[in-house]
Amino acid sequence: MKLRLAFDFSLGGEDSQQHGGIVMSSEWAEKAAQRVRERQEAADQTNAVLIEKRKLLKEQAPGLWQQVFCRVQVLITEFNAEYKHGDPIHYVTVSTSEFKATFRTEHFTNELTAEFKADSSQDALRWCYGSKDAKGGWCSLVVSSFSGKVAFLYGLIETTPDAIAEKMLNGLLGE
């Protein structure tokens, strides 16, 4: 018994169809390459958007924290001036990204701790009253698609640094 196996391979030219082989459609290769290019372009666009958002967060988020930080100091100063029985709220800067405020009266003591993490847009700002496990709040950061500016997101609503500062101090005062 004799077995004979023959292959014919051609890369084109005049005689490629004469050997009885199947001509590979160049359309298939072009379409496949086009699909790969389109997927790569979509991935590149997505990456460019993410890079731009990270850049905006890095540039603008510390300024938002600074606004909260300064507004809390102003509100404490105003409250202490109005209270008339000394300075019941004491403010301590722990670091550039954390502060503590303690509210003390004869019958009530409460502590507020606020911490900002510029490298975490989902968990950018956290505050709590009393211990770390006590109630409090948190904000994420979002880049507004309309203005291109970074804003705090409290719940599902864009919130100003002033509103967050007031919310923190109202909680400190037990309201």
C-alpha positions in Angstrom: 0.0 0.0 0.0 1.3 3.3 -1.0 0.1 6.6 0.6 0.8 9.8 -1.0 0.2 13.2 0.6 0.8 16.4 -1.2 0.5 20.1 -0.2 0.4 23.1 -2.4 0.9 26.5 -0.9 1.1 29.7 -2.8 1.3 33.3 -1.7 -0.4 34.7 -4.7 0.7 35.4 -8.2 -0.6 34.1 -11.5 -0.4 30.4 -10.9 -2.0 30.4 -7.4 -5.4 29.2 -8.6 -4.0 26.8 -11.1 -2.8 24.4 -8.5 -6.3 23.8 -7.2 -5.7 25.4 -3.8 -8.0 27.7 -1.9 -7.2 31.4 -2.2 -7.4 33.1 1.2 -9.5 36.2 1.0 -7.6 39.3 1.7 -10.9 40.8 2.8 -11.0 38.6 5.9 -7.5 39.7 7.0 -8.4 43.3 6.4 -11.6 43.1 8.4 -9.9 41.2 11.2 -7.1 43.8 11.4 -9.7 46.6 11.3 -11.6 45.1 14.2 -8.4 44.8 16.2 -7.5 48.4 15.4 -11.0 49.6 16.5 -10.7 47.7 19.8 -7.3 49.2 20.4 -8.5 52.7 19.6 -11.4 52.3 22.0 -9.1 51.1 24.7 -6.7 54.0 24.0 -9.6 56.5 24.3 -10.8 54.9 27.6 -7.3 55.1 28.9 -6.9 58.7 27.8 -10.2 59.6 29.6 -9.0 57.9 32.8 -5.6 59.6 32.6 -7.3 63.0 32.2 -9.6 62.3 35.2 -6.7 61.2 37.4 -4.8 64.4 36.4 -7.8 66.6 37.3 -8.2 64.8 40.6 -4.6 65.2 41.4 -4.7 68.9 40.6 -8.0 69.9 42.1 -8.8 67.5 45.0 -6.3 69.0 47.5 -7.9 72.4 46.9 -11.3 71.0 47.8 -9.9 69.5 51.0 -8.2 72.9 51.8 -11.6 74.6 51.4 -13.2 72.1 53.9 -10.3 72.5 56.2 -10.5 76.3 56.2 -14.3 76.4 56.5 -14.2 74.2 59.5 -11.7 76.6 61.2 -13.9 79.6 60.4 -17.1 77.9 61.7 -15.3 76.8 64.9 -14.1 80.4 65.5 -17.5 81.8 64.9 -19.2 79.3 67.2 -16.7 79.8 70.0 -17.1 83.6 69.7 -20.9 83.2 70.0 -20.9 80.7 72.8 -19.8 83.2 75.6 -18.6 80.5 78.0 -15.1 80.0 76.8 -14.0 78.0 73.8 -15.9 74.7 73.9 -14.6 73.5 70.5 -10.9 72.8 70.3 -9.3 72.3 66.9 -6.1 70.3 66.2 -4.4 69.9 62.9 -3.0 66.3 62.9 -1.4 66.5 59.5 -2.1 68.1 56.1 -4.7 65.5 55.5 -6.3 65.1 58.9 -7.8 67.2 61.7 -9.6 66.7 65.0 -12.1 68.9 66.8 -13.3 68.3 70.3 -16.5 69.8 71.7 -16.7 69.9 75.5 -19.3 71.3 77.8 -20.2 70.4 81.3 -22.6 67.7 80.1 -21.4 66.7 76.7 -18.1 65.7 75.0 -17.7 64.7 71.4 -14.8 64.4 69.0 -14.7 64.8 65.3 -11.9 63.3 63.2 -11.7 64.1 59.5 -9.3 62.5 57.1 -8.7 63.2 53.4 -7.0 60.7 51.0 -6.2 62.4 47.7 -5.2 59.1 46.1 -8.6 57.5 46.6 -11.5 59.1 44.6 -14.1 56.6 46.0 -13.1 57.1 49.7 -11.6 60.6 49.5 -13.0 62.2 52.7 -14.1 60.4 55.8 -15.2 61.8 59.1 -16.4 60.2 62.3 -17.5 61.2 65.8 -16.0 59.6 68.9 -14.2 56.4 68.0 -13.3 55.3 64.5 -16.2 52.9 64.5 -18.7 55.6 65.5 -21.1 57.2 63.1 -19.9 59.8 60.6 -19.9 60.3 56.9 -17.8 60.1 53.8 -17.5 61.6 50.4 -16.1 60.5 47.1 -14.7 62.7 44.4 -16.1 63.0 40.9 -15.1 64.9 37.8 -18.2 66.7 36.5 -18.8 65.8 32.9 -20.3 69.3 32.3 -17.7 71.5 33.8 -14.6 69.3 33.9 -14.1 70.3 37.6 -13.7 68.0 40.5 -16.4 68.0 43.2 -17.3 66.1 46.3 -20.0 63.6 46.0 -22.0 63.0 49.2 -24.5 60.3 48.7 -25.3 60.8 45.0 -25.3 64.6 45.1 -22.4 66.9 44.3 -21.8 68.9 47.5 -19.8 72.0 48.2 -16.9 72.0 50.7 -18.8 74.5 52.8 -21.8 72.2 53.1 -19.5 69.3 54.1 -17.8 71.5 56.8 -21.2 72.5 58.2 -22.4 68.9 58.1 -19.3 67.8 60.1 -19.7 70.5 62.7 -23.5 69.9 63.1 -22.6 66.3 63.9 -19.9 67.3 66.3 -22.5 69.5 68.2 -24.9 66.6 68.3 -27.4 68.1 65.9 
